[in-house]
């Protein structure tokens, strides 16, 4: 009675070599076990024998990515995308490849495509925020983290990142008119129980910003 | 003696040509010798010489009847009866003539007249009974046969005919409704009586075998049939019945042989052709079966079963319409033919017409309300979410009728596990009924412990419920039963790739060993 999943996958493929699900799982297991080259060989031979399959193209792309063959990874992921342009899994793999390549614009674009099909994906908003520069794209980044936190308000990691993002934004520029609506939100966040759990340094930065806000001439506008 | 009598009578006529009794007696002598033409000549002389000679009129009528001169015969019978209104022989033979002329009512009246004059004239009762073939007259026929047998105990024909009457038993009540008055015990006793009197009666042997066949006394029936065939080797009906018994006893070779003989000795034999065709169908000899069933249908187009079996053979044809035609024909002949609806449904399904298949499975359940397989297949085909309730109801009905229907438990389990149903407003709901699904897969396994697919589906459900150890056991059993079950291996791999599952299974695998170890320790102590 073998407990090795690989044994059963090989058996399944021996009995039904065409089964794409078994082929997929086998390749995935090879990747998880850190054998991307074996996965590449297996997937290529499967695709040559039984024809194209989007999920296998995706895995092939990830395997190439693991071995550092970015161009081949891009080639494979585009094969997968041709067949299943709305698959969030494939779009996410494409994002990972672009990110690894350093093409932030394309990476962001794939995440936006995922959001079009699943606008409640916390992880995607998080990934998008991570792509943005904390200083130059602070507003957009804060917005994305705000959405992410609104979907999952129990996630401390997002909360912490959000508060830091607010600090980066507010510290970097003088309070602008556009920031009015955000000030109240920021203030509300500081009342959260999570706020007390933040590192002291972050809390200090936040309190300083709060102080600046209250001294500002628009303070009363902010309160109303 | 006869020669002397003839010479003496001829001498008497020579001496007195107008001596009518001598002409009559000479006619009787020729009649007894089988020289019917000469007999007629002398009877005619006797009648012409003595117009008041009823016996001569009667014998002349009998001989004219023998020569198919029915109208002349009738005239002379009437002359005889006019001269002697109590002349039993004239009445009886006149009645027989009327039977020949198909004037059955008048014939019955004349047989009655005979019995009126001579109450012990057994042939009159027997012949009248033979005319009473209408189911309304069953009791009267029976009484007449019984009276004939009361008078003449060894009346073979009466025993035989009464036995046949009781073998069929078609009768009617006073209100005209049909009633079954078969009495096989009494019928058998009469056939036995016939065989006591004449053991070479092939018909009695055959008919006795018919009853024994119906009573499932195959061994006895075969011995009587063997005798009937020995007496009359070309007895088609006996060969047919012999074949039916061999078929019941699963000796298909002998059954085929005797069906073929039955057809050889009587070619317009739709029954034998049908049974031979059906047998060949069951033995997978489809070309021969098709040929014989077609011949049977040619001879008897109203045989629903022949059309049904032919349709079943034609389901293998590339053109699905051929089989359909015969299924529909079978159903036209017998609209209550549930099996025909059932197989037509399968045929429609295989031809890709699922909706039609569903209609026919439904029809099969309408006709045969306890047709569990039809309910099951109807449910199996009702696979869209909008048909969920219908499928559930039909699976349940099938299982109410046939509790140990493992395939039904299996498919029902799959439906419940999937749980996709459509609400009235068209919303798709996914509400798997995992517990019920598990119950039905377990039932399927209980009934058929080799149902590897049920083990497989059960494994998937248990794994969804995070009962990883049980899921592993179930999936493992599925591939143990069928090591070539690729999906089983695949699903097992999926389960083992789940880390929680992997650790729980590994723990469970170690547990029995530690238990064993503690057991052995305690034994040592």
Contacts between the chains, C-beta under 8 A, distances in Angstrom:
chain1	res1	chain2	res2	distance
A	1	B	476	6.1
A	1	B	509	7.7
A	3	B	496	6.0
A	3	B	502	6.8
A	3	B	505	6.2
A	3	B	506	6.3
A	3	B	509	7.3
A	4	B	496	7.1
A	5	B	492	7.6
A	5	B	493	4.1
A	5	B	494	7.7
A	5	B	495	8.0
A	5	B	496	3.8
A	5	B	497	4.8
A	6	B	493	7.5
A	8	B	489	4.3
A	8	B	490	7.1
A	8	B	492	4.5
A	8	B	493	4.0
A	8	B	496	6.8
A	9	B	489	7.2
A	9	B	490	7.0
A	9	B	493	4.4
A	11	B	479	8.0
A	11	B	486	7.7
A	11	B	489	4.3
A	12	B	486	4.7
A	12	B	487	7.4
A	12	B	488	8.0
A	12	B	489	3.8
A	12	B	490	4.1
A	12	B	493	6.6
A	13	B	486	7.9
A	15	B	484	5.4
A	15	B	485	7.5
A	15	B	486	3.8
A	15	B	489	6.9
A	16	B	486	3.7
A	16	B	487	7.8
A	19	B	486	6.1
A	19	B	490	6.7
A	21	B	490	6.3
A	22	B	486	7.1
A	22	B	489	7.8
A	22	B	490	4.7
A	22	B	493	7.5
A	25	B	490	7.1
A	25	B	493	6.0
A	25	B	494	6.6
A	25	B	497	7.0
A	29	B	493	7.8
A	29	B	497	6.6
